[in-house]
């Protein structure tokens, strides 16, 4: 009898120890998963935010920059966070010393060429290059030049694509079709994650009626938005091709110029000069 009691006690004790062990093991597993999650999140945020943050200026340089610009460009507004993403403090000190941002000779040539040929002049009406250099740092000007090209317009506005209802992939050439019925491919930008290319398919307009009035429309388009794998983009969008391996073509919207591509628009598949510069291709 005494032996049975002892055995029962040992059994209960073993069960208790086993339960404690299991609970402890579960806690350890949860902690490991949590630590791995934090590590992955840290790595992702470091890589993405490091791309976004750019340079860091001293407060002294920031204060002197604001004083200078309030004197030479009192009607212009300057976002210091954006400027620090685009220009180094060394460039800022050059501006403070000379009154103009330092531009490379190639950027100066690209600016003068664009003013002569492209609608960039609309963005800086009446400004000489010297005046422009008091306002725009080199990277800011490169971005302005880049948006006024076929590559830039594609990144900003997207492109129409063929479907059962239209016969063109060039934005603005409607061929008699209604704007709201045209499918398109375009970049979607986000605050805390990289911009991505998506396909927007339009399936008519939303209906708001019921009963005898069930066919009433409210004017809002019915959109079906889907992701496009990088390697599938050339098949989805005729005239588009990668210069190298498939990658994310929307990366320039996040100041990442590591994904060069080519657009064939009306038989012209040449890469614009400013994008050759940004992509560092010959």
TORKOL-4160 file (C-alpha; in steps of 0.2 Angstrom, whole numbers, padded with zeros to 4 digits, m for minus):
282
<pt num="1" X="0000" Y="0000" Z="0000"/>
<pt num="2" X="0014" Y="0012" Z="0005"/>
<pt num="3" X="0023" Y="0007" Z="m0011"/>
<pt num="4" X="0008" Y="0012" Z="m0022"/>
<pt num="5" X="0006" Y="0029" Z="m0014"/>
<pt num="6" X="0024" Y="0032" Z="m0017"/>
<pt num="7" X="0022" Y="0027" Z="m0035"/>
<pt num="8" X="0007" Y="0038" Z="m0037"/>
<pt num="9" X="0017" Y="0052" Z="m0030"/>
<pt num="10" X="0031" Y="0050" Z="m0042"/>
<pt num="11" X="0019" Y="0048" Z="m0056"/>
<pt num="12" X="0011" Y="0064" Z="m0052"/>
<pt num="13" X="0027" Y="0073" Z="m0049"/>
<pt num="14" X="0034" Y="0067" Z="m0066"/>
<pt num="15" X="0018" Y="0073" Z="m0075"/>
<pt num="16" X="0020" Y="0090" Z="m0066"/>
<pt num="17" X="0038" Y="0091" Z="m0072"/>
<pt num="18" X="0034" Y="0086" Z="m0089"/>
<pt num="19" X="0020" Y="0099" Z="m0091"/>
<pt num="20" X="0032" Y="0112" Z="m0084"/>
<pt num="21" X="0045" Y="0106" Z="m0097"/>
<pt num="22" X="0032" Y="0108" Z="m0111"/>
<pt num="23" X="0027" Y="0125" Z="m0106"/>
<pt num="24" X="0045" Y="0131" Z="m0104"/>
<pt num="25" X="0048" Y="0123" Z="m0122"/>
<pt num="26" X="0034" Y="0133" Z="m0129"/>
<pt num="27" X="0039" Y="0149" Z="m0121"/>
<pt num="28" X="0057" Y="0146" Z="m0128"/>
<pt num="29" X="0050" Y="0143" Z="m0146"/>
<pt num="30" X="0039" Y="0158" Z="m0145"/>
<pt num="31" X="0054" Y="0169" Z="m0140"/>
<pt num="32" X="0064" Y="0162" Z="m0154"/>
<pt num="33" X="0051" Y="0165" Z="m0167"/>
<pt num="34" X="0049" Y="0183" Z="m0160"/>
<pt num="35" X="0067" Y="0187" Z="m0160"/>
<pt num="36" X="0069" Y="0180" Z="m0178"/>
<pt num="37" X="0054" Y="0191" Z="m0183"/>
<pt num="38" X="0062" Y="0206" Z="m0175"/>
<pt num="39" X="0078" Y="0202" Z="m0184"/>
<pt num="40" X="0070" Y="0201" Z="m0201"/>
<pt num="41" X="0060" Y="0217" Z="m0198"/>
<pt num="42" X="0076" Y="0226" Z="m0193"/>
<pt num="43" X="0086" Y="0220" Z="m0209"/>
<pt num="44" X="0071" Y="0225" Z="m0220"/>
<pt num="45" X="0069" Y="0242" Z="m0212"/>
<pt num="46" X="0087" Y="0245" Z="m0212"/>
<pt num="47" X="0089" Y="0241" Z="m0231"/>
<pt num="48" X="0074" Y="0251" Z="m0236"/>
<pt num="49" X="0076" Y="0266" Z="m0225"/>
<pt num="50" X="0094" Y="0267" Z="m0228"/>
<pt num="51" X="0089" Y="0269" Z="m0246"/>
<pt num="52" X="0076" Y="0282" Z="m0242"/>
<pt num="53" X="0086" Y="0292" Z="m0229"/>
<pt num="54" X="0100" Y="0297" Z="m0239"/>
<pt num="55" X="0112" Y="0310" Z="m0231"/>
<pt num="56" X="0112" Y="0318" Z="m0214"/>
<pt num="57" X="0116" Y="0336" Z="m0212"/>
<pt num="58" X="0122" Y="0345" Z="m0196"/>
<pt num="59" X="0110" Y="0358" Z="m0188"/>
<pt num="60" X="0122" Y="0372" Z="m0192"/>
<pt num="61" X="0122" Y="0368" Z="m0211"/>
<pt num="62" X="0103" Y="0367" Z="m0211"/>
<pt num="63" X="0101" Y="0384" Z="m0202"/>
<pt num="64" X="0114" Y="0392" Z="m0214"/>
<pt num="65" X="0105" Y="0384" Z="m0229"/>
<pt num="66" X="0088" Y="0391" Z="m0223"/>
<pt num="67" X="0095" Y="0408" Z="m0221"/>
<pt num="68" X="0104" Y="0408" Z="m0238"/>
<pt num="69" X="0088" Y="0402" Z="m0247"/>
<pt num="70" X="0077" Y="0415" Z="m0238"/>
<pt num="71" X="0088" Y="0428" Z="m0245"/>
<pt num="72" X="0091" Y="0422" Z="m0263"/>
<pt num="73" X="0075" Y="0412" Z="m0266"/>
<pt num="74" X="0062" Y="0420" Z="m0254"/>
<pt num="75" X="0047" Y="0413" Z="m0264"/>
<pt num="76" X="0053" Y="0395" Z="m0264"/>
<pt num="77" X="0049" Y="0382" Z="m0251"/>
<pt num="78" X="0063" Y="0369" Z="m0247"/>
<pt num="79" X="0059" Y="0352" Z="m0239"/>
<pt num="80" X="0075" Y="0349" Z="m0228"/>
<pt num="81" X="0071" Y="0330" Z="m0226"/>
<pt num="82" X="0069" Y="0328" Z="m0245"/>
<pt num="83" X="0085" Y="0339" Z="m0248"/>
<pt num="84" X="0095" Y="0328" Z="m0236"/>
<pt num="85" X="0089" Y="0312" Z="m0246"/>
<pt num="86" X="0096" Y="0320" Z="m0262"/>
<pt num="87" X="0111" Y="0330" Z="m0258"/>
<pt num="88" X="0126" Y="0327" Z="m0246"/>
<pt num="89" X="0131" Y="0340" Z="m0233"/>
<pt num="90" X="0147" Y="0343" Z="m0244"/>
<pt num="91" X="0136" Y="0348" Z="m0258"/>
<pt num="92" X="0127" Y="0359" Z="m0246"/>
<pt num="93" X="0142" Y="0368" Z="m0240"/>
<pt num="94" X="0147" Y="0371" Z="m0258"/>
<pt num="95" X="0131" Y="0380" Z="m0261"/>
<pt num="96" X="0134" Y="0390" Z="m0245"/>
<pt num="97" X="0151" Y="0395" Z="m0251"/>
<pt num="98" X="0147" Y="0399" Z="m0270"/>
<pt num="99" X="0128" Y="0402" Z="m0270"/>
<pt num="100" X="0125" Y="0388" Z="m0282"/>
<pt num="101" X="0123" Y="0369" Z="m0281"/>
<pt num="102" X="0138" Y="0359" Z="m0289"/>
<pt num="103" X="0132" Y="0350" Z="m0305"/>
<pt num="104" X="0143" Y="0339" Z="m0315"/>
<pt num="105" X="0147" Y="0344" Z="m0333"/>
<pt num="106" X="0136" Y="0330" Z="m0339"/>
<pt num="107" X="0121" Y="0336" Z="m0329"/>
<pt num="108" X="0123" Y="0353" Z="m0336"/>
<pt num="109" X="0123" Y="0347" Z="m0353"/>
<pt num="110" X="0108" Y="0336" Z="m0350"/>
<pt num="111" X="0099" Y="0351" Z="m0343"/>
<pt num="112" X="0103" Y="0363" Z="m0358"/>
<pt num="113" X="0098" Y="0349" Z="m0370"/>
<pt num="114" X="0082" Y="0346" Z="m0361"/>
<pt num="115" X="0077" Y="0364" Z="m0361"/>
<pt num="116" X="0080" Y="0365" Z="m0379"/>
<pt num="117" X="0070" Y="0349" Z="m0383"/>
<pt num="118" X="0058" Y="0344" Z="m0369"/>
<pt num="119" X="0044" Y="0352" Z="m0358"/>
<pt num="120" X="0056" Y="0354" Z="m0343"/>
<pt num="121" X="0056" Y="0372" Z="m0347"/>
<pt num="122" X="0038" Y="0373" Z="m0341"/>
<pt num="123" X="0044" Y="0367" Z="m0324"/>
<pt num="124" X="0057" Y="0382" Z="m0323"/>
<pt num="125" X="0050" Y="0395" Z="m0334"/>
<pt num="126" X="0062" Y="0410" Z="m0338"/>
<pt num="127" X="0076" Y="0402" Z="m0327"/>
<pt num="128" X="0094" Y="0402" Z="m0333"/>
<pt num="129" X="0104" Y="0387" Z="m0328"/>
<pt num="130" X="0113" Y="0398" Z="m0316"/>
<pt num="131" X="0097" Y="0402" Z="m0307"/>
<pt num="132" X="0091" Y="0384" Z="m0308"/>
<pt num="133" X="0107" Y="0379" Z="m0299"/>
<pt num="134" X="0103" Y="0391" Z="m0284"/>
<pt num="135" X="0087" Y="0381" Z="m0281"/>
<pt num="136" X="0090" Y="0363" Z="m0287"/>
<pt num="137" X="0103" Y="0351" Z="m0281"/>
<pt num="138" X="0110" Y="0339" Z="m0294"/>
<pt num="139" X="0100" Y="0324" Z="m0289"/>
<pt num="140" X="0084" Y="0335" Z="m0289"/>
<pt num="141" X="0087" Y="0341" Z="m0306"/>
<pt num="142" X="0091" Y="0324" Z="m0313"/>
<pt num="143" X="0074" Y="0318" Z="m0306"/>
<pt num="144" X="0065" Y="0333" Z="m0314"/>
<pt num="145" X="0074" Y="0329" Z="m0331"/>
<pt num="146" X="0070" Y="0310" Z="m0329"/>
<pt num="147" X="0051" Y="0313" Z="m0327"/>
<pt num="148" X="0050" Y="0322" Z="m0343"/>
<pt num="149" X="0055" Y="0307" Z="m0353"/>
<pt num="150" X="0046" Y="0292" Z="m0360"/>
<pt num="151" X="0053" Y="0281" Z="m0345"/>
<pt num="152" X="0048" Y="0294" Z="m0332"/>
<pt num="153" X="0031" Y="0296" Z="m0339"/>
<pt num="154" X="0028" Y="0278" Z="m0338"/>
<pt num="155" X="0034" Y="0277" Z="m0320"/>
<pt num="156" X="0023" Y="0292" Z="m0315"/>
<pt num="157" X="0007" Y="0288" Z="m0326"/>
<pt num="158" X="0008" Y="0270" Z="m0331"/>
<pt num="159" X="0003" Y="0264" Z="m0348"/>
<pt num="160" X="m0012" Y="0257" Z="m0357"/>
<pt num="161" X="m0012" Y="0239" Z="m0362"/>
<pt num="162" X="m0022" Y="0229" Z="m0375"/>
<pt num="163" X="m0038" Y="0220" Z="m0370"/>
<pt num="164" X="m0054" Y="0216" Z="m0378"/>
<pt num="165" X="m0060" Y="0234" Z="m0378"/>
<pt num="166" X="m0046" Y="0244" Z="m0385"/>
<pt num="167" X="m0031" Y="0242" Z="m0397"/>
<pt num="168" X="m0017" Y="0253" Z="m0390"/>
<pt num="169" X="m0005" Y="0254" Z="m0376"/>
<pt num="170" X="0000" Y="0272" Z="m0377"/>
<pt num="171" X="m0008" Y="0283" Z="m0364"/>
<pt num="172" X="m0018" Y="0297" Z="m0372"/>
<pt num="173" X="m0022" Y="0289" Z="m0389"/>
<pt num="174" X="m0040" Y="0283" Z="m0385"/>
<pt num="175" X="m0045" Y="0276" Z="m0402"/>
<pt num="176" X="m0063" Y="0281" Z="m0399"/>
<pt num="177" X="m0064" Y="0271" Z="m0382"/>
<pt num="178" X="m0069" Y="0278" Z="m0366"/>
<pt num="179" X="m0055" Y="0282" Z="m0354"/>
<pt num="180" X="m0064" Y="0272" Z="m0340"/>
<pt num="181" X="m0064" Y="0256" Z="m0350"/>
<pt num="182" X="m0045" Y="0255" Z="m0353"/>
<pt num="183" X="m0034" Y="0243" Z="m0344"/>
<pt num="184" X="m0017" Y="0249" Z="m0338"/>
<pt num="185" X="m0001" Y="0244" Z="m0330"/>
<pt num="186" X="0006" Y="0257" Z="m0318"/>
<pt num="187" X="0017" Y="0258" Z="m0302"/>
<pt num="188" X="0009" Y="0259" Z="m0285"/>
<pt num="189" X="0020" Y="0269" Z="m0272"/>
<pt num="190" X="0019" Y="0266" Z="m0253"/>
<pt num="191" X="0026" Y="0275" Z="m0238"/>
<pt num="192" X="0034" Y="0260" Z="m0229"/>
<pt num="193" X="0037" Y="0247" Z="m0243"/>
<pt num="194" X="0045" Y="0248" Z="m0261"/>
<pt num="195" X="0034" Y="0254" Z="m0276"/>
<pt num="196" X="0028" Y="0239" Z="m0286"/>
<pt num="197" X="0020" Y="0237" Z="m0304"/>
<pt num="198" X="0002" Y="0231" Z="m0305"/>
<pt num="199" X="m0011" Y="0228" Z="m0318"/>
<pt num="200" X="m0027" Y="0237" Z="m0317"/>
<pt num="201" X="m0041" Y="0229" Z="m0326"/>
<pt num="202" X="m0057" Y="0239" Z="m0329"/>
<pt num="203" X="m0074" Y="0230" Z="m0329"/>
<pt num="204" X="m0086" Y="0243" Z="m0333"/>
<pt num="205" X="m0094" Y="0254" Z="m0319"/>
<pt num="206" X="m0101" Y="0250" Z="m0302"/>
<pt num="207" X="m0120" Y="0248" Z="m0301"/>
<pt num="208" X="m0130" Y="0256" Z="m0287"/>
<pt num="209" X="m0148" Y="0252" Z="m0293"/>
<pt num="210" X="m0160" Y="0238" Z="m0288"/>
<pt num="211" X="m0177" Y="0232" Z="m0293"/>
<pt num="212" X="m0183" Y="0240" Z="m0309"/>
<pt num="213" X="m0168" Y="0252" Z="m0308"/>
<pt num="214" X="m0155" Y="0239" Z="m0306"/>
<pt num="215" X="m0145" Y="0245" Z="m0321"/>
<pt num="216" X="m0141" Y="0262" Z="m0313"/>
<pt num="217" X="m0122" Y="0267" Z="m0313"/>
<pt num="218" X="m0113" Y="0278" Z="m0300"/>
<pt num="219" X="m0099" Y="0282" Z="m0311"/>
<pt num="220" X="m0086" Y="0273" Z="m0301"/>
<pt num="221" X="m0075" Y="0261" Z="m0311"/>
<pt num="222" X="m0075" Y="0243" Z="m0306"/>
<pt num="223" X="m0056" Y="0239" Z="m0304"/>
<pt num="224" X="m0047" Y="0222" Z="m0303"/>
<pt num="225" X="m0029" Y="0226" Z="m0297"/>
<pt num="226" X="m0017" Y="0212" Z="m0298"/>
<pt num="227" X="0002" Y="0210" Z="m0295"/>
<pt num="228" X="0014" Y="0207" Z="m0310"/>
<pt num="229" X="0029" Y="0196" Z="m0307"/>
<pt num="230" X="0044" Y="0205" Z="m0314"/>
<pt num="231" X="0048" Y="0191" Z="m0327"/>
<pt num="232" X="0030" Y="0193" Z="m0334"/>
<pt num="233" X="0031" Y="0211" Z="m0337"/>
<pt num="234" X="0037" Y="0210" Z="m0355"/>
<pt num="235" X="0023" Y="0198" Z="m0359"/>
<pt num="236" X="0010" Y="0209" Z="m0351"/>
<pt num="237" X="0016" Y="0226" Z="m0359"/>
<pt num="238" X="0022" Y="0225" Z="m0377"/>
<pt num="239" X="0037" Y="0237" Z="m0380"/>
<pt num="240" X="0044" Y="0234" Z="m0363"/>
<pt num="241" X="0061" Y="0225" Z="m0360"/>
<pt num="242" X="0074" Y="0223" Z="m0346"/>
<pt num="243" X="0092" Y="0228" Z="m0349"/>
<pt num="244" X="0099" Y="0213" Z="m0340"/>
<pt num="245" X="0089" Y="0202" Z="m0328"/>
<pt num="246" X="0071" Y="0205" Z="m0323"/>
<pt num="247" X="0070" Y="0217" Z="m0308"/>
<pt num="248" X="0058" Y="0230" Z="m0301"/>
<pt num="249" X="0055" Y="0244" Z="m0314"/>
<pt num="250" X="0047" Y="0255" Z="m0301"/>
<pt num="251" X="0062" Y="0256" Z="m0290"/>
<pt num="252" X="0067" Y="0274" Z="m0296"/>
<pt num="253" X="0051" Y="0280" Z="m0287"/>
<pt num="254" X="0061" Y="0275" Z="m0271"/>
<pt num="255" X="0077" Y="0283" Z="m0277"/>
<pt num="256" X="0084" Y="0266" Z="m0282"/>
<pt num="257" X="0092" Y="0266" Z="m0299"/>
<pt num="258" X="0097" Y="0247" Z="m0300"/>
<pt num="259" X="0084" Y="0241" Z="m0313"/>
<pt num="260" X="0087" Y="0248" Z="m0331"/>
<pt num="261" X="0074" Y="0244" Z="m0344"/>
<pt num="262" X="0069" Y="0249" Z="m0362"/>
<pt num="263" X="0053" Y="0256" Z="m0369"/>
<pt num="264" X="0049" Y="0254" Z="m0387"/>
<pt num="265" X="0037" Y="0269" Z="m0391"/>
<pt num="266" X="0032" Y="0271" Z="m0409"/>
<pt num="267" X="0047" Y="0261" Z="m0415"/>
<pt num="268" X="0060" Y="0271" Z="m0404"/>
<pt num="269" X="0068" Y="0259" Z="m0391"/>
<pt num="270" X="0083" Y="0271" Z="m0387"/>
<pt num="271" X="0085" Y="0274" Z="m0369"/>
<pt num="272" X="0084" Y="0293" Z="m0364"/>
<pt num="273" X="0101" Y="0301" Z="m0360"/>
<pt num="274" X="0096" Y="0305" Z="m0342"/>
<pt num="275" X="0091" Y="0287" Z="m0339"/>
<pt num="276" X="0108" Y="0281" Z="m0346"/>
<pt num="277" X="0116" Y="0293" Z="m0333"/>
<pt num="278" X="0105" Y="0287" Z="m0319"/>
<pt num="279" X="0107" Y="0269" Z="m0323"/>
<pt num="280" X="0125" Y="0271" Z="m0326"/>
<pt num="281" X="0124" Y="0262" Z="m0343"/>
<pt num="282" X="0134" Y="0266" Z="m0359"/>
